[in-house]
Amino acid sequence: MSLADIDWDRVEPVEVDLDPSLVEQVRARRRLRQITLRVGVEQIEEARRVAARTGLPYQAVLRRWLADGASIARTRRLEAQRPRRRAAG
């Protein structure tokens, strides 16, 4: 069976929770904006070490770190905005 053989009108939708860092990576791929940013020498050196170990460009490592941090901040902000449930008792 191929995708062309599937009757998509009969397929039931499924809700999936995605890892917030994965969502951030997908968002980051959609559009990149060039910025100038001063970064500490130690952070650049660490990014270069990670890049050498993973085979990625060090700029991609820095972008991933920024995306992960932004994802954490977004998750915390959204959690803080959610109404809290009262404990039963």
RACORFEN-V7398 format. One record per residue. N is the residue number from 1. PSI is psi in whole degrees, 0 to 359 (none if undefined). NEAR is the number of other C-alpha atoms within 8 Angstrom. D_FIRST is the distance of its C-alpha to the first C-alpha in whole Angstrom. Layout:
# RACORFEN-V7398
[[N/PSI/NEAR/D_FIRST] [N/PSI/NEAR/D_FIRST]]
This chain:
# RACORFEN-V7398
[[1/137/4/0] [2/173/5/4] [3/330/5/7] [4/336/4/8] [5/351/6/6] [6/133/7/8] [7/95/6/11] [8/338/5/13] [9/340/4/17] [10/358/5/16] [11/130/6/15] [12/133/4/18] [13/149/4/20] [14/131/4/21] [15/132/4/24] [16/134/4/24] [17/124/4/27] [18/150/6/27] [19/127/6/30] [20/325/9/33] [21/328/10/33] [22/318/8/30] [23/317/9/30] [24/322/12/33] [25/320/10/32] [26/316/8/29] [27/318/8/32] [28/329/9/34] [29/334/7/32] [30/321/6/32] [31/132/6/35] [32/140/6/38] [33/133/4/42] [34/133/4/44] [35/164/4/47] [36/129/4/50] [37/129/4/51] [38/125/4/53] [39/141/6/52] [40/147/6/54] [41/320/6/54] [42/320/6/53] [43/320/8/50] [44/317/10/49] [45/319/8/50] [46/319/8/48] [47/321/12/45] [48/322/10/45] [49/315/8/45] [50/318/10/42] [51/318/12/41] [52/322/10/42] [53/326/6/40] [54/345/6/37] [55/8/6/37] [56/156/8/37] [57/146/9/39] [58/332/12/42] [59/323/7/42] [60/324/8/38] [61/315/12/39] [62/318/9/42] [63/319/8/40] [64/318/9/37] [65/317/8/41] [66/317/8/41] [67/318/12/38] [68/316/10/38] [69/319/8/42] [70/322/9/41] [71/317/11/38] [72/315/10/40] [73/319/8/43] [74/316/8/41] [75/315/9/39] [76/319/8/43] [77/314/8/44] [78/322/8/41] [79/323/7/42] [80/333/7/46] [81/340/6/45] [82/140/6/43] [83/138/5/46] [84/139/4/47] [85/144/4/46] [86/142/4/49] [87/140/4/49] [88/140/3/50] [89/none/2/53]]
